[in-house]
Amino acid sequence: MALADQECEACTSEDEPLTEPEYADYLGELEDDVWAVVDDHHLEGAYEFPDFRNALEFTYEVGELAEEEWHHPDIHLQWGEVRIEVWTHKIDGLHESDFVMAAKMDRCYEEYPEE
C-alpha cells in the first residue's frame, strides 16, 4: 500500500526514531525534488507555486490534513513557496507517520498548477 494511502499512527514513548537504513525506503517514496532528511532527525520539504494565492491554499489544505491525521508539521508560507518540517516530537526524531504525512502532502500538491 502506498504511503499516501496509509493513516498516520501515533507512536509511544518506547518507540525509537528511525535510522537511515530504516527510513531509506520511505524516503524513496516521496518526491525527491521536495523532501530531504536533515540530521537523521526531521524531514524538510519545499513546494513551489506560481503565486501567493496557491501557496496559501496549499498551506490551508496541509493544515486541514494535519488536523485529520493528528500529525502537525511546521509550516512556513511565503510568496510562491511553502516549506514544511515534520518529525515526531514524542520520540524527537523520525517515525513512519512522518513519511506518511509527507506522502499525503505530495498527493495534495499534485492538484496545483506548476510554476
N, C-alpha and C positions, 0 to 999 in steps of 0.2 A: 504494500500500500504506500502510495506517495506520502511524503512528509506533510504536504498541504492538506491531505485528507484525514490526518490524524488529529486528535484533540491534545491540547496541552495538558499534561498530567502533573499534578503537584508532587514535589519530592518531599522527602523527610530530612530532618537534620542529620540523619545517619547516612544519607547518600553522599557519595564523594563526587567532586567535579570531574567531568570527563577529561581524559588525557588526549593528546593529539592522535594516537592510534585509534582511540575510541570515537572521536568526533570526525575523523577524516572522511568517512563515507557520508555522513550527514552534510558536511560542508560541500561535498561533491554534488549534492542535490540542489544546492542553492545557486542563484545567479552569480557566477564568478566575477562579473564586472561590477557587482554591487557589494558583495559581502567579503569580509576578511575576519579572521580570528586574531585578536590582539592579546599578546602576552599570555596565551593559553587561558585567558580569563573571561573575555567577552567578545561578542560579535559586534562589528561596526559595519554599517551599510550606508550607502548614499544613493538616493534616487534622484534623477534629474528630470525636470519638467520645462515646458516651453514658456511658462509664466508663473506668476504668483498664485493665481486662482486654482490651477490644477494642483499645485503643491499643497495649498491649503485644503482642498477637497480630499487629497490623499491623506493628509495628516488627520483629518476628521475620521476618515474611514479606518485608519490604523487605530485611532482612539476607541472607536466602536468595537473593533475586533479585539482589542486588548480587554475591554470590559467583558465581552462574550467569553473569551478564553481565560479570563482572570490571570493574565500574564502581561505585565505592563512595562513596555520599553521606555527608554529616554528618547524623546523626540525633539529634534532641532529643526525648526522651519525657517527658511529664508527664501528670497526670491529665486525661483527656479530649482530649488533643491530641498530635499528632506533627508536629514541624516538621522540614523537610528543607532542606538546602542542597546543591546539586550544581553542579559545574563540572569542567573538565578541568585537572588540576594541571599536566600536561606543557606546556600552552600558556598556563596561567594565565588562562583565560577559557572562553568557551562554545564547544562543539563540537556537532555534530548528535547525537552519542551522549548528551549531557546531556538533550536533549529526548526522545530515545527512552526513556531511563531514567525520566524524569518521566511519560511516557505509560504506561509499564508500571506504575508505581506508581498512577496514576489508575485503571487497569483493576483492579488488586488492591483498591483502595478501594471499588469498586462492590459488592463482596461483603459489606460491613459494614453493620450497621444504622445508620439515621440517628439523630441525637440526639433 
